[in-house]
């Protein structure tokens, strides 16, 4: 293994608190029942549409009214993209160790490029990230392997020599389809309909926290990555 790629929300970065704040604020403004924070968390990896649907379950996702609410959600998020967002606990030392050993790390996400770049800038990760692949960069997004191969080509590393870490079945499918080594981040935003049988995702490895992720990457890269 020569590189590590991450999904963004729920794998590398803990963004849920900001989404929870915005969705629950929308509920209050609309006089609707407050959506449970844990339920919102399970929908983060499904995108803005799924989260806004929690507030307006009666609206069709193509309804102009629903689309207006979705755009309002995105506008609020884009303006306040990292109020309560941060790297997952213990992720910072892992990235530092990879960089110390000249192991490139990057991101393959289904999050739009504008939001992804703003988030990385807010967290001072832009220059550290070796590659960022977003939906706008490919014809087919995850679970298709196209974005994985694009990232590998950018790094000039065979996809088979890359580790991919994600918290959604499409992440694991995309990594497996590209023959990468896949790690399921069980500490992430596991979708409600898939969280009860993680072995069915067929990841090469499952980790419960970033400390375990650090240990697995340590072994796969065969370098000395001391636990910090």
Secondary structure in CASP SS format (residue, H / E / C, confidence):
PFRMAT SS
TARGET T0000
AUTHOR 0000-0000-0000
METHOD secondary structure of the structure
MODEL  1
X C 1.00
X C 1.00
X E 1.00
X E 1.00
X E 1.00
X E 1.00
X C 1.00
X C 1.00
X E 1.00
X C 1.00
X C 1.00
X C 1.00
X E 1.00
X E 1.00
X C 1.00
X H 1.00
X H 1.00
X H 1.00
X H 1.00
X H 1.00
X H 1.00
X H 1.00
X H 1.00
X H 1.00
X H 1.00
X H 1.00
X H 1.00
X H 1.00
X H 1.00
X H 1.00
X C 1.00
X C 1.00
X C 1.00
X C 1.00
X C 1.00
X C 1.00
X H 1.00
X H 1.00
X H 1.00
X H 1.00
X H 1.00
X H 1.00
X H 1.00
X H 1.00
X H 1.00
X H 1.00
X C 1.00
X H 1.00
X H 1.00
X H 1.00
X H 1.00
X H 1.00
X H 1.00
X H 1.00
X H 1.00
X C 1.00
X C 1.00
X C 1.00
X C 1.00
X C 1.00
X C 1.00
X C 1.00
X C 1.00
X H 1.00
X H 1.00
X H 1.00
X H 1.00
X H 1.00
X H 1.00
X H 1.00
X H 1.00
X H 1.00
X H 1.00
X H 1.00
X H 1.00
X H 1.00
X H 1.00
X H 1.00
X H 1.00
X C 1.00
X C 1.00
X C 1.00
X C 1.00
X C 1.00
X C 1.00
X E 1.00
X E 1.00
X C 1.00
X C 1.00
X C 1.00
X H 1.00
X H 1.00
X H 1.00
X H 1.00
X H 1.00
X H 1.00
X H 1.00
X H 1.00
X H 1.00
X H 1.00
X C 1.00
X C 1.00
X C 1.00
X E 1.00
X E 1.00
X E 1.00
X E 1.00
X E 1.00
X C 1.00
X C 1.00
X C 1.00
X C 1.00
X H 1.00
X H 1.00
X H 1.00
X H 1.00
X H 1.00
X H 1.00
X H 1.00
X H 1.00
X H 1.00
X H 1.00
X C 1.00
X C 1.00
X C 1.00
X C 1.00
X C 1.00
X C 1.00
X C 1.00
X C 1.00
X C 1.00
X E 1.00
X E 1.00
X C 1.00
X H 1.00
X H 1.00
X H 1.00
X C 1.00
X C 1.00
X C 1.00
X C 1.00
X C 1.00
X C 1.00
X C 1.00
X C 1.00
X H 1.00
X H 1.00
X H 1.00
X H 1.00
X H 1.00
X H 1.00
X H 1.00
X H 1.00
X H 1.00
X H 1.00
X C 1.00
X C 1.00
X C 1.00
X H 1.00
X H 1.00
X H 1.00
X E 1.00
X E 1.00
X E 1.00
X E 1.00
X E 1.00
X C 1.00
X C 1.00
X H 1.00
X H 1.00
X H 1.00
X H 1.00
X H 1.00
X H 1.00
X H 1.00
X H 1.00
X H 1.00
X C 1.00
X C 1.00
X C 1.00
X E 1.00
X E 1.00
X E 1.00
X E 1.00
X E 1.00
X C 1.00
X C 1.00
X C 1.00
X C 1.00
X C 1.00
X C 1.00
X C 1.00
X C 1.00
X C 1.00
X C 1.00
X C 1.00
X C 1.00
X H 1.00
X H 1.00
X H 1.00
X H 1.00
X C 1.00
X C 1.00
X C 1.00
X E 1.00
X E 1.00
X E 1.00
X C 1.00
X C 1.00
X H 1.00
X H 1.00
X H 1.00
X H 1.00
X H 1.00
X H 1.00
X H 1.00
X H 1.00
X H 1.00
X H 1.00
X H 1.00
X H 1.00
X C 1.00
X C 1.00
X C 1.00
X C 1.00
X C 1.00
X C 1.00
X C 1.00
END
